[in-house]
Amino acid sequence: MNAPDSRPTFERSTDLFPTDFVWGVATSAFQIEGAAREDGKGESIWDRFCRVPGAIADGSTGEVACDHVHRLDEDLDLVAALGVNAYRFSLAWPRVQPGGRGAWNARGLAFYDRLVDGLLERGVQPYLTLNHWDLPAELQDTGGWASRDTVGRFVDYAVGVADRLGDRVSAIATHNEPWVMAMLGHETGEFAPGVRNRRTAMQVAHHLLLSHGLALQALRARGCRAPLGIVLNLAPVVPASGSDEDAAAARLEDGRLVRWYMDPLFGHGYPADVRAHLGADTPHVHDGDLAAIAAPMDFLGVNYYSRNVVGAAPGPDRVRAGAEFTEMGWEVYPAGLTDLLLRLQRDYPVPPLVITENGAAFRDEVVDGRVHDAARVAYLERHIGALADALALGVPVSGYMVWSLIDNFEWTRGYAKRFGLIHVDYATQRRTLKDSGRWYRDFLARQRSRARPA
Ligand code: IFM
């Protein structure tokens, strides 16, 4: 009989991860790069939006951010030192094609050549995202994502990038979180470009999905061999009480957040209940659009932070009494990741799933050269444990990436919210590995040691 395994549950459950599991960290261009007006880069809608008085909580911008463009080698060394085997980053479209159409910027493309080659030299797989929100401002001037013309511009951009980098990257995601771009950018107007119109928001969501599907078709026709997919922000949506009203509100919110994207991506078209709710705000869909959106994907990226608790009327909910919250005000709810993954597998013929973002903002301070972010360590450990649970139940998950490699520009919250495994002192640009970064590094080393023959 084998001796009982006396290791802690977390260690035992993480034995489940296959030795070729993709472990990574993630960032996005606008949030870290800086160099906003250098080397021929064009203006993005976020460059513009940051100048709107009151738009960003601390009045900050992405002009310098983590100064990543000037510190590329140092930052890639930090990626490698964590022992990850993948790094997810995005291209700033206006850095490589300043106006969003026509001429390409050789210096911008050269930067991403260096980034991709630098990862490969360090044994790290590049996971490329084409659009993490920073649309060229010139395209906004001609209607932005509300205009069907932008769909074609995006497909051209995707083909140009894939022609240049596609042979060296391990994955290409078209868009990051279309829900955010559509709803926060065009319904509530909290995010760039700051439009407040539900009809426009739903048309934007449709154009994002359409451009995703057409880009996949175009890249495959071009012979691009990198696995292709999209990244969605998803969450289990839970009613705030047992009332019928709250159940109906949660069902509708699930429709707007999850089914509005998942259903058409997997060939079911837009959900009827949400279309009925939207009425005249339902987007205009051309013949053939839904077939294009349903182009088969090689992977689906899932960004998970928390569950959504939804009630028919605003007010406190009992569901989360006693819960722990991050600095973003998001509930720490690891079981939601297991629930979500099981639900995706149950309801859709999903391709391999990659957790493309998971992480938390906490109030971090450097004390004697260390950042003791025990709450983030606990968050990561519990979520990786929840992922192991999903794996044990047979969900096809092939990767997990922490958001984020490094503290960065947290959109309308400015620099005050810190998600990094690495702390940034923005006055000096000094990087300090947090305890969570040490923890992840050591966890990954243990994962690697399992891969070696005994
Ligand atoms: O920082 C963002 C990221 O850009 C997209 N997903 C959520 C993160 C935390 O808010």
Boltz pocket constraint, residues with backbone or C-beta under 6 A from the ligand:
constraints:
  - pocket:
      binder: B
      contacts: [[A, 28], [A, 31], [A, 177], [A, 303], [A, 357], [A, 403], [A, 409], [A, 410]]
      max_distance: 6.0
